[in-house]
Structure formats: structure tokens, C-alpha cells
Amino acid sequence: MNLTESIRYIIKKLKPVYSEQEGRSVARLMLEHLEYDLSPVAMLENPFLSEKQLLQLELWIRELLKNKPIQYILGYTWFMDKKIYVNEHCLIPRQETEELVIEILKETDRTLKLNILDIGTGSGCIAVSLAGELKLARVYASDISSEAINMAERNSVLYKSNIRFIPDNILSPDVSKYPSFDVIVSNPPYVRMQEKEQMLPHVLNYEPSIALFVPNDDPLVFYKAIITFSNNKLNKKGRLYFEINEMFGEEMKVILLQNGFDNICLLQDIHGKNRIIKAQKK
């Protein structure tokens, strides 16, 4: 099969789990991983796949039909134009989280030596992206999962980011481990257990539950803990950024206001959903 035929074949095989558009995207990721140039000009040349490459595609398709995410199959994804290694111990970075990083970068003076903390770093995608753009900043990242920190450290080494990693549970943090910060950011668990039924199998069956779910009766537990932590460790006029559950934007505004924050702003993502909230410590 040539490249065009291969893409059509993959789309057809993946119909039980992916739409045509999704199947095409997955097909392109697999072929790019096999180091094919998929530009329009290169596609016209229609190079053929070897038997070994076709066998590899079949093995990947078999995993995809079990709903395993392509990012875990290949071992990486793309975030802010960076290759970020991922596995089942950390969430797959999303485009909405890129928007969170972009918002921070828009509002940060790159000439200042700021202390920045990413809480619940997972793959390290936020910390690595901020460290790459804010050359003078000292970036710290924490997570309860040692496996996630191992993956984040791998990504940090890949981009020579020099991030300081702190193993810790933000629900009962050891504040002595941390300096004070000018910026704190977090994309903590925020999916209520009752929302499980609405989730796609490739998320529910493979991505780490510890990074996804919160109790139905206390869905803002991580946000409240991080805000309490920020009251102790965020400098005056320091900024706090969250990715949030779209259902709780107004509740988050109230909690931040009650805890001494101002300049509170709720932002929508590319889908028009409440997804980012930012605030400043008085």
C-alpha cells in the first residue's frame, strides 16, 4: 500500500472507535511516527510502506481498537509545539491546557526573575512550556505521583528546563518544601465521579483516575486546598491560574473573592466553555 491507501485503510479499520476525521488524524500521527513526510507534495509521490511498517500499523490498530489512546501507544504527544512524553501515569495534555499556558505567558514580564509553581504537574507539560519561554524564571513543579514526576523529569531533561520537582500531596502539603511564588498554576483533578458515564472509553479506561476524578460531594476540594496553600506561599500581587470544570466557574469566583483575591477573571476555551480562571492576591 502507498501512503494514500494506508490512510484510507486505517480510517476504515478504526470506524468502530473513531469518526472519519479522528481516524484520519490518528493515521497521520502513526505515519509521521514512521517518519513519513505527509506534506501534499510528498503525498503525490506516493511512497509505499514496507512489510515491516505495515505490520507495525496493524499492531497499533489492534491497540486502538481496544480504545488505547494513540498518545500512549506512541509514547508522546505534542503540546505548545513540543514533543511531550506521556504514559498511563499522567494525563494526555489537551489544547485547553495550552490556552492556560498562553494566558500566563501573555501576562508575564519575561525580564523578571519570577518563582513559578505548577501544582499537579503530571507529564510536566505546563512547567516545561513555561520554563522554555520564561528563561529567567525559576520553575517548580509538584505532584503526588512519583511515576508522573519521573515522566515530567524526562521531559524536563529533554528540553534542558532545570525544573525543581517536589513530590507532595497538595491536600496535605509540606509547606517547608516550598519557597514563595509569584505565579502558581494548576490543572488539578476536577471531573465529578457522576460524570464518568459521559466520558469516552479511551479516557476512562486508560488515563489515571487519580488525575481525573473528585468526589461528587466536594468537587472543588483541590481548588480550595491550592487557594489555602496560595494564601501562605503566593507573594503579594502574585497571580493564580486554574483550569476548571466548566460547571463551577461562578463558585470558583466566590471562593477566590472570599479568600482575599481580586482581579478575578473567568475565561472560555476554544469551545466556548468556562475553562480558565485567574486571580491576583491582594
N, C-alpha and C positions, 0 to 999 in steps of 0.2 A: 504493500500500500504506500502511496505517496502521502504527503502531509495533508492535503485537502481531503483525501479519502479517509485518512486516520481520524481527522476531526469529526467527520460525519459518522464514522463508526463509533467513536467514543460517545458522541451525543445520543446515538441510538441505544447503546448498551446501558447508558445511565438514565434512561427515561423513567425507570421505576422510582428513582430518588431525586432527580433533578429536572427542572424545566429545560427547554432547549437553550435558553440564554445562559442559565447556570452551567449546563453541560458544556457549552462552548468555552466558557471562562475556565472551567476545570481542565478541559482538553488543552487549552493554550498553556496553562500552568505546567501540565505534565510534559508537553513538548518543549517548552522553554527549559525545563529542568534537564531534558535530554540534549540541551544546548543547540536547539534549532532556532534559526533566525525566522521569526514569523512576520516579518515586515511584508507588505504587499508585493514588493519586488522579488523578495526571496521566495515567497509562496508561488509566484509564477513559474519559478524554476522547478517546482515540484520534486524535491529530492525524495528518495524512497527510504523508508525505515528498514533497518536490518532485522533479521530474525530475533536477535537478542533484544533489540529495542521493542519489538512487538510483544515479546514475552513479558518484558517489564511492564508495558502498558496493561497487559492482561492481568498481571498480579495487582497492579494499582486499582484497576477497575473492580476486581474481586473485593478489595478492601472498601472501596467507595460504596459498593452495593450493600455493605454492612453498615452504612451511614458513618463510617470513619471520616473525619474531615480531611480534605486534601492537604491542609497545612500540617497535620500531624503525620500524614503519610510521607510527605516530602521532608518534614523536619524544620520547616521555616515558613515565614510569611513576609510580606512587605509592609512596612509602616514608616510613614514620613520619608519615603524613598530609601529606606534602609532595610537590608535583609535582617530579619529578627528570628533567631532560632526559637522554636517552641516544641513542647511536648505535652503529654497529658497532665503534667503537674502545674501548668499555667494556662490561663485563658488565651485564646487566639485574639490578638489585637484587632479592634474594629475601627472603621472610618470615623465613627463618632468620637472615639478617643483621640484620633488625630486632631479633630476640631478643638478638643480640650487643650492639647499641646499648642496648637496655633494661637489660641486665645491668650495663653500665658506668654508666648513669645511676643505677641503684639504689644503687650503691656509691660515688658521688662526692659530696663535700661541695660544694654549689653556692656556698658563701660564700668558697671559696678561689680564689686566682689561680693555677691549675694550668697547666702546659705539657703539651699532649696532641699526640701524633703518630699519624696514620693512614698506615700504610705500604701502598703499592699501592692508592691511593685510587680509581682508576677514575673513575666518574661523580662521586665526591665525596660519595656519599650518607651515609657514616658521618661524615665530617668536618662536613658541613653540618648534620646532625642533632645532633651533639654541640655544635657552636658555637651552634646555636639554643636549646638547653636550658641550657647552661653559660655564662651571659653573661659571667662574669669570666675564663673560661679563655682562654688563647692557644692556638689550634688550628693545627697544622701538618699538611700532607699531602704525601706524596711519591709519585712514580710514574715508571717508566722511559719511559712512552709520552707524548710531547708532545701527541698528539691527545687522549688521555684527560685530561691536565691542562687542555687547552683546554675540554673539556666540564665538568670539575669547577669550573673558574673561572667558567664561565657559571652554574652552579648556585649558586656562592658569591655572585656578584653579585646573582642573583635574590632571595636571602634576606639580602643585606647582611651576610654572615658574616665578612668580613675575615680569611679563612684565608690563612696563608702557604704558598705552594706551592713545593715543592723538586723539580726534575727530578733524578732519581738512580736508580741501579741498586742495589738493596739487596744484591745478590750481591757487589758490589764498591763499597760506599758511600764517598762522600767525607764522612767524619765531621766535617770542618771546617765543613760547611754547617749543622750542627745544634747547637742548644743542648742542655741536659739536659732530661729529661722526667719527669713524674710518672705519666703514663699513656701506654702505647704499645699500639696496637690494629692488627690486620691480618687481612684475609681474603685471603691470598695464593693463588696457583695451587696446587691440591692433587689434581687428577684425574690418575691414572696413565694413561699412553698406552694401556695394555692395557684400560682401561675405556671406550675410545672406542666399542666395539661396543654398549655398553649405553645410549649417550646418544641422546636424541631428535634428529631431523634439524634442528629449529629452533634447537637449541643448537649442535650440531656444525657446521652449515653457515654459521652467521651470527655467533655470539658469538666474540670474539677468542681465538685459540688461546693467545696469549702470557699471557692472564689465567686460563687454564684448566688447562693441562697441565704435568706434571712427568715426568721420566724414571722408567721402571719401577724402575731400579736405585738411585735416590736420591729417593724420593718426598717426603722431608722437607727437601729442600735449602733451600727458602725459610725454613722454620721455624728451622733451625739457623743460617742467616745472620742472621735477625732476633734470635734469642736472643743471638748473639755481639755484635751491634750494641747490644742492650739492656744487656749487661754493661758497655758503655762509656758509654752515654747515658741509662740509666734510673736515676733517683735512688734512694737507699736507701729501702726501703719502697714504692718505686714499683710500679705494677701493670701486668701484661702480659696482654693478651686476644687470643685467636686464634679464628677459625672454622677448623675442621679437617675432614679426611677421616674419616668415621666409623670407618674400618678401623684408624686409628692413634692412638686415644686413649691406650692404655696406653704405647705407645712415646713419645708426647709427654710423659707424666708422668715417665718415666725421664730423658729428655733435660733437662727443666726441673730436676729434682732434681739431676742431675749438674752443672748449671751454676749452682748456688747459689740456686735459687728455692725458696720454701716456700709454705705455704697454697695448694697446688695443688688445683684442683677441676675435675672433668670434668662437663659438663652436657649433658643431652639436649635435642634440639629438639622441636618440636610432634609429630614423627613417632616420637619415642622413640629417635632415633639420636644417638650421640655426636657433638656438633657444635660445642661451645664448650669451650675450656679456658682457665682463668685462673690466674695465679700472682702471687706477690709477691716482689720482690727482698729478700734478707736485708739 
